[in-house]
Amino acid sequence: MTDDYDTHALLIENVALKHKLPDELADALKGDTREELDAHAAVLAKFAPQSDEDAYEDDPPLEGGGMRQPTWDPLAEARAARARRRW
């Protein structure tokens, strides 16, 4: 039983890699034969990003060694807090 499961899991992994499916979609593959898995993977591949860059196209570019530049300025907040202080 375990060998059948391992063989099927390996088959799913191979089909997912062939169709460049992300792990989330690879887990959704259904079928008992390679042909069934290939057909289902072809359908799922239409919903998968075609490259890693496509997956993050809405994200702003990274700057400063891979860190996003903060939109919140702590110095400006401190100045504004001091200005609001009542003595």
Phi and psi in radians as a Rosetta constraint file:
Dihedral C 1 N 2 CA 2 C 2 CIRCULARHARMONIC -1.177 0.35
Dihedral N 2 CA 2 C 2 N 3 CIRCULARHARMONIC -0.643 0.35
Dihedral C 2 N 3 CA 3 C 3 CIRCULARHARMONIC -1.114 0.35
Dihedral N 3 CA 3 C 3 N 4 CIRCULARHARMONIC -0.688 0.35
Dihedral C 3 N 4 CA 4 C 4 CIRCULARHARMONIC -1.108 0.35
Dihedral N 4 CA 4 C 4 N 5 CIRCULARHARMONIC -0.745 0.35
Dihedral C 4 N 5 CA 5 C 5 CIRCULARHARMONIC -1.117 0.35
Dihedral N 5 CA 5 C 5 N 6 CIRCULARHARMONIC -0.786 0.35
Dihedral C 5 N 6 CA 6 C 6 CIRCULARHARMONIC -1.114 0.35
Dihedral N 6 CA 6 C 6 N 7 CIRCULARHARMONIC -0.708 0.35
Dihedral C 6 N 7 CA 7 C 7 CIRCULARHARMONIC -1.135 0.35
Dihedral N 7 CA 7 C 7 N 8 CIRCULARHARMONIC -0.751 0.35
Dihedral C 7 N 8 CA 8 C 8 CIRCULARHARMONIC -1.168 0.35
Dihedral N 8 CA 8 C 8 N 9 CIRCULARHARMONIC -0.702 0.35
Dihedral C 8 N 9 CA 9 C 9 CIRCULARHARMONIC -1.102 0.35
Dihedral N 9 CA 9 C 9 N 10 CIRCULARHARMONIC -0.688 0.35
Dihedral C 9 N 10 CA 10 C 10 CIRCULARHARMONIC -1.173 0.35
Dihedral N 10 CA 10 C 10 N 11 CIRCULARHARMONIC -0.676 0.35
Dihedral C 10 N 11 CA 11 C 11 CIRCULARHARMONIC -1.094 0.35
Dihedral N 11 CA 11 C 11 N 12 CIRCULARHARMONIC -0.768 0.35
Dihedral C 11 N 12 CA 12 C 12 CIRCULARHARMONIC -1.074 0.35
Dihedral N 12 CA 12 C 12 N 13 CIRCULARHARMONIC -0.762 0.35
Dihedral C 12 N 13 CA 13 C 13 CIRCULARHARMONIC -1.087 0.35
Dihedral N 13 CA 13 C 13 N 14 CIRCULARHARMONIC -0.741 0.35
Dihedral C 13 N 14 CA 14 C 14 CIRCULARHARMONIC -1.131 0.35
Dihedral N 14 CA 14 C 14 N 15 CIRCULARHARMONIC -0.745 0.35
Dihedral C 14 N 15 CA 15 C 15 CIRCULARHARMONIC -1.155 0.35
Dihedral N 15 CA 15 C 15 N 16 CIRCULARHARMONIC -0.721 0.35
Dihedral C 15 N 16 CA 16 C 16 CIRCULARHARMONIC -1.100 0.35
Dihedral N 16 CA 16 C 16 N 17 CIRCULARHARMONIC -0.719 0.35
Dihedral C 16 N 17 CA 17 C 17 CIRCULARHARMONIC -1.156 0.35
Dihedral N 17 CA 17 C 17 N 18 CIRCULARHARMONIC -0.699 0.35
Dihedral C 17 N 18 CA 18 C 18 CIRCULARHARMONIC -1.061 0.35
Dihedral N 18 CA 18 C 18 N 19 CIRCULARHARMONIC -0.690 0.35
Dihedral C 18 N 19 CA 19 C 19 CIRCULARHARMONIC -1.649 0.35
Dihedral N 19 CA 19 C 19 N 20 CIRCULARHARMONIC 0.078 0.35
Dihedral C 19 N 20 CA 20 C 20 CIRCULARHARMONIC 0.983 0.35
Dihedral N 20 CA 20 C 20 N 21 CIRCULARHARMONIC 0.804 0.35
Dihedral C 20 N 21 CA 21 C 21 CIRCULARHARMONIC -1.512 0.35
Dihedral N 21 CA 21 C 21 N 22 CIRCULARHARMONIC 2.441 0.35
Dihedral C 21 N 22 CA 22 C 22 CIRCULARHARMONIC -1.202 0.35
Dihedral N 22 CA 22 C 22 N 23 CIRCULARHARMONIC 2.844 0.35
Dihedral C 22 N 23 CA 23 C 23 CIRCULARHARMONIC -0.976 0.35
Dihedral N 23 CA 23 C 23 N 24 CIRCULARHARMONIC -0.649 0.35
Dihedral C 23 N 24 CA 24 C 24 CIRCULARHARMONIC -1.095 0.35
Dihedral N 24 CA 24 C 24 N 25 CIRCULARHARMONIC -0.689 0.35
Dihedral C 24 N 25 CA 25 C 25 CIRCULARHARMONIC -1.403 0.35
Dihedral N 25 CA 25 C 25 N 26 CIRCULARHARMONIC -0.523 0.35
Dihedral C 25 N 26 CA 26 C 26 CIRCULARHARMONIC -1.099 0.35
Dihedral N 26 CA 26 C 26 N 27 CIRCULARHARMONIC -0.629 0.35
Dihedral C 26 N 27 CA 27 C 27 CIRCULARHARMONIC -1.159 0.35
Dihedral N 27 CA 27 C 27 N 28 CIRCULARHARMONIC -0.355 0.35
Dihedral C 27 N 28 CA 28 C 28 CIRCULARHARMONIC -1.587 0.35
Dihedral N 28 CA 28 C 28 N 29 CIRCULARHARMONIC -0.067 0.35
Dihedral C 28 N 29 CA 29 C 29 CIRCULARHARMONIC -1.072 0.35
Dihedral N 29 CA 29 C 29 N 30 CIRCULARHARMONIC 2.392 0.35
Dihedral C 29 N 30 CA 30 C 30 CIRCULARHARMONIC -2.217 0.35
Dihedral N 30 CA 30 C 30 N 31 CIRCULARHARMONIC 2.494 0.35
Dihedral C 30 N 31 CA 31 C 31 CIRCULARHARMONIC 2.536 0.35
Dihedral N 31 CA 31 C 31 N 32 CIRCULARHARMONIC 2.721 0.35
Dihedral C 31 N 32 CA 32 C 32 CIRCULARHARMONIC -1.821 0.35
Dihedral N 32 CA 32 C 32 N 33 CIRCULARHARMONIC -0.420 0.35
Dihedral C 32 N 33 CA 33 C 33 CIRCULARHARMONIC -1.987 0.35
Dihedral N 33 CA 33 C 33 N 34 CIRCULARHARMONIC 2.885 0.35
Dihedral C 33 N 34 CA 34 C 34 CIRCULARHARMONIC -1.059 0.35
Dihedral N 34 CA 34 C 34 N 35 CIRCULARHARMONIC -0.682 0.35
Dihedral C 34 N 35 CA 35 C 35 CIRCULARHARMONIC -1.119 0.35
Dihedral N 35 CA 35 C 35 N 36 CIRCULARHARMONIC -0.760 0.35
Dihedral C 35 N 36 CA 36 C 36 CIRCULARHARMONIC -1.124 0.35
Dihedral N 36 CA 36 C 36 N 37 CIRCULARHARMONIC -0.758 0.35
Dihedral C 36 N 37 CA 37 C 37 CIRCULARHARMONIC -1.134 0.35
Dihedral N 37 CA 37 C 37 N 38 CIRCULARHARMONIC -0.715 0.35
Dihedral C 37 N 38 CA 38 C 38 CIRCULARHARMONIC -1.072 0.35
Dihedral N 38 CA 38 C 38 N 39 CIRCULARHARMONIC -0.742 0.35
Dihedral C 38 N 39 CA 39 C 39 CIRCULARHARMONIC -1.133 0.35
Dihedral N 39 CA 39 C 39 N 40 CIRCULARHARMONIC -0.745 0.35
Dihedral C 39 N 40 CA 40 C 40 CIRCULARHARMONIC -1.215 0.35
Dihedral N 40 CA 40 C 40 N 41 CIRCULARHARMONIC -0.658 0.35
Dihedral C 40 N 41 CA 41 C 41 CIRCULARHARMONIC -1.134 0.35
Dihedral N 41 CA 41 C 41 N 42 CIRCULARHARMONIC -0.629 0.35
Dihedral C 41 N 42 CA 42 C 42 CIRCULARHARMONIC -1.111 0.35
Dihedral N 42 CA 42 C 42 N 43 CIRCULARHARMONIC -0.653 0.35
Dihedral C 42 N 43 CA 43 C 43 CIRCULARHARMONIC -1.199 0.35
Dihedral N 43 CA 43 C 43 N 44 CIRCULARHARMONIC -0.799 0.35
Dihedral C 43 N 44 CA 44 C 44 CIRCULARHARMONIC -1.155 0.35
Dihedral N 44 CA 44 C 44 N 45 CIRCULARHARMONIC -0.551 0.35
Dihedral C 44 N 45 CA 45 C 45 CIRCULARHARMONIC -1.091 0.35
Dihedral N 45 CA 45 C 45 N 46 CIRCULARHARMONIC -0.423 0.35
Dihedral C 45 N 46 CA 46 C 46 CIRCULARHARMONIC -1.146 0.35
Dihedral N 46 CA 46 C 46 N 47 CIRCULARHARMONIC -0.405 0.35
Dihedral C 46 N 47 CA 47 C 47 CIRCULARHARMONIC -1.756 0.35
Dihedral N 47 CA 47 C 47 N 48 CIRCULARHARMONIC -0.022 0.35
Dihedral C 47 N 48 CA 48 C 48 CIRCULARHARMONIC -1.666 0.35
Dihedral N 48 CA 48 C 48 N 49 CIRCULARHARMONIC 2.550 0.35
Dihedral C 48 N 49 CA 49 C 49 CIRCULARHARMONIC -1.069 0.35
Dihedral N 49 CA 49 C 49 N 50 CIRCULARHARMONIC 2.496 0.35
Dihedral C 49 N 50 CA 50 C 50 CIRCULARHARMONIC -1.357 0.35
Dihedral N 50 CA 50 C 50 N 51 CIRCULARHARMONIC -0.392 0.35
Dihedral C 50 N 51 CA 51 C 51 CIRCULARHARMONIC -2.609 0.35
Dihedral N 51 CA 51 C 51 N 52 CIRCULARHARMONIC 2.956 0.35
Dihedral C 51 N 52 CA 52 C 52 CIRCULARHARMONIC -1.079 0.35
Dihedral N 52 CA 52 C 52 N 53 CIRCULARHARMONIC -0.586 0.35
Dihedral C 52 N 53 CA 53 C 53 CIRCULARHARMONIC -1.170 0.35
Dihedral N 53 CA 53 C 53 N 54 CIRCULARHARMONIC -0.614 0.35
Dihedral C 53 N 54 CA 54 C 54 CIRCULARHARMONIC -1.120 0.35
Dihedral N 54 CA 54 C 54 N 55 CIRCULARHARMONIC -0.573 0.35
Dihedral C 54 N 55 CA 55 C 55 CIRCULARHARMONIC -1.185 0.35
Dihedral N 55 CA 55 C 55 N 56 CIRCULARHARMONIC -0.429 0.35
Dihedral C 55 N 56 CA 56 C 56 CIRCULARHARMONIC -2.096 0.35
Dihedral N 56 CA 56 C 56 N 57 CIRCULARHARMONIC 0.423 0.35
Dihedral C 56 N 57 CA 57 C 57 CIRCULARHARMONIC -1.180 0.35
Dihedral N 57 CA 57 C 57 N 58 CIRCULARHARMONIC -0.400 0.35
Dihedral C 57 N 58 CA 58 C 58 CIRCULARHARMONIC -1.490 0.35
Dihedral N 58 CA 58 C 58 N 59 CIRCULARHARMONIC -0.217 0.35
Dihedral C 58 N 59 CA 59 C 59 CIRCULARHARMONIC -1.350 0.35
Dihedral N 59 CA 59 C 59 N 60 CIRCULARHARMONIC 2.521 0.35
Dihedral C 59 N 60 CA 60 C 60 CIRCULARHARMONIC -1.197 0.35
Dihedral N 60 CA 60 C 60 N 61 CIRCULARHARMONIC 2.706 0.35
Dihedral C 60 N 61 CA 61 C 61 CIRCULARHARMONIC -1.148 0.35
Dihedral N 61 CA 61 C 61 N 62 CIRCULARHARMONIC 2.619 0.35
Dihedral C 61 N 62 CA 62 C 62 CIRCULARHARMONIC -1.470 0.35
Dihedral N 62 CA 62 C 62 N 63 CIRCULARHARMONIC 2.505 0.35
Dihedral C 62 N 63 CA 63 C 63 CIRCULARHARMONIC -2.372 0.35
Dihedral N 63 CA 63 C 63 N 64 CIRCULARHARMONIC 2.838 0.35
Dihedral C 63 N 64 CA 64 C 64 CIRCULARHARMONIC 1.117 0.35
Dihedral N 64 CA 64 C 64 N 65 CIRCULARHARMONIC 0.944 0.35
Dihedral C 64 N 65 CA 65 C 65 CIRCULARHARMONIC 1.306 0.35
Dihedral N 65 CA 65 C 65 N 66 CIRCULARHARMONIC 0.515 0.35
Dihedral C 65 N 66 CA 66 C 66 CIRCULARHARMONIC 1.613 0.35
Dihedral N 66 CA 66 C 66 N 67 CIRCULARHARMONIC 0.036 0.35
Dihedral C 66 N 67 CA 67 C 67 CIRCULARHARMONIC -1.789 0.35
Dihedral N 67 CA 67 C 67 N 68 CIRCULARHARMONIC 2.417 0.35
Dihedral C 67 N 68 CA 68 C 68 CIRCULARHARMONIC -1.236 0.35
Dihedral N 68 CA 68 C 68 N 69 CIRCULARHARMONIC 2.474 0.35
Dihedral C 68 N 69 CA 69 C 69 CIRCULARHARMONIC -1.280 0.35
Dihedral N 69 CA 69 C 69 N 70 CIRCULARHARMONIC 2.321 0.35
Dihedral C 69 N 70 CA 70 C 70 CIRCULARHARMONIC -1.196 0.35
Dihedral N 70 CA 70 C 70 N 71 CIRCULARHARMONIC 2.475 0.35
Dihedral C 70 N 71 CA 71 C 71 CIRCULARHARMONIC -1.575 0.35
Dihedral N 71 CA 71 C 71 N 72 CIRCULARHARMONIC -0.247 0.35
Dihedral C 71 N 72 CA 72 C 72 CIRCULARHARMONIC -1.761 0.35
Dihedral N 72 CA 72 C 72 N 73 CIRCULARHARMONIC 2.215 0.35
Dihedral C 72 N 73 CA 73 C 73 CIRCULARHARMONIC -1.806 0.35
Dihedral N 73 CA 73 C 73 N 74 CIRCULARHARMONIC 1.881 0.35
Dihedral C 73 N 74 CA 74 C 74 CIRCULARHARMONIC -1.115 0.35
Dihedral N 74 CA 74 C 74 N 75 CIRCULARHARMONIC -0.572 0.35
Dihedral C 74 N 75 CA 75 C 75 CIRCULARHARMONIC -1.174 0.35
Dihedral N 75 CA 75 C 75 N 76 CIRCULARHARMONIC -0.720 0.35
Dihedral C 75 N 76 CA 76 C 76 CIRCULARHARMONIC -1.124 0.35
Dihedral N 76 CA 76 C 76 N 77 CIRCULARHARMONIC -0.662 0.35
Dihedral C 76 N 77 CA 77 C 77 CIRCULARHARMONIC -1.141 0.35
Dihedral N 77 CA 77 C 77 N 78 CIRCULARHARMONIC -0.719 0.35
Dihedral C 77 N 78 CA 78 C 78 CIRCULARHARMONIC -1.122 0.35
Dihedral N 78 CA 78 C 78 N 79 CIRCULARHARMONIC -0.751 0.35
Dihedral C 78 N 79 CA 79 C 79 CIRCULARHARMONIC -1.080 0.35
Dihedral N 79 CA 79 C 79 N 80 CIRCULARHARMONIC -0.740 0.35
Dihedral C 79 N 80 CA 80 C 80 CIRCULARHARMONIC -1.160 0.35
Dihedral N 80 CA 80 C 80 N 81 CIRCULARHARMONIC -0.639 0.35
Dihedral C 80 N 81 CA 81 C 81 CIRCULARHARMONIC -1.166 0.35
Dihedral N 81 CA 81 C 81 N 82 CIRCULARHARMONIC -0.700 0.35
Dihedral C 81 N 82 CA 82 C 82 CIRCULARHARMONIC -1.133 0.35
Dihedral N 82 CA 82 C 82 N 83 CIRCULARHARMONIC -0.649 0.35
Dihedral C 82 N 83 CA 83 C 83 CIRCULARHARMONIC -1.195 0.35
Dihedral N 83 CA 83 C 83 N 84 CIRCULARHARMONIC -0.492 0.35
Dihedral C 83 N 84 CA 84 C 84 CIRCULARHARMONIC -1.459 0.35
Dihedral N 84 CA 84 C 84 N 85 CIRCULARHARMONIC -0.211 0.35
Dihedral C 84 N 85 CA 85 C 85 CIRCULARHARMONIC -1.076 0.35
Dihedral N 85 CA 85 C 85 N 86 CIRCULARHARMONIC 2.471 0.35
Dihedral C 85 N 86 CA 86 C 86 CIRCULARHARMONIC -1.984 0.35
Dihedral N 86 CA 86 C 86 N 87 CIRCULARHARMONIC 2.228 0.35
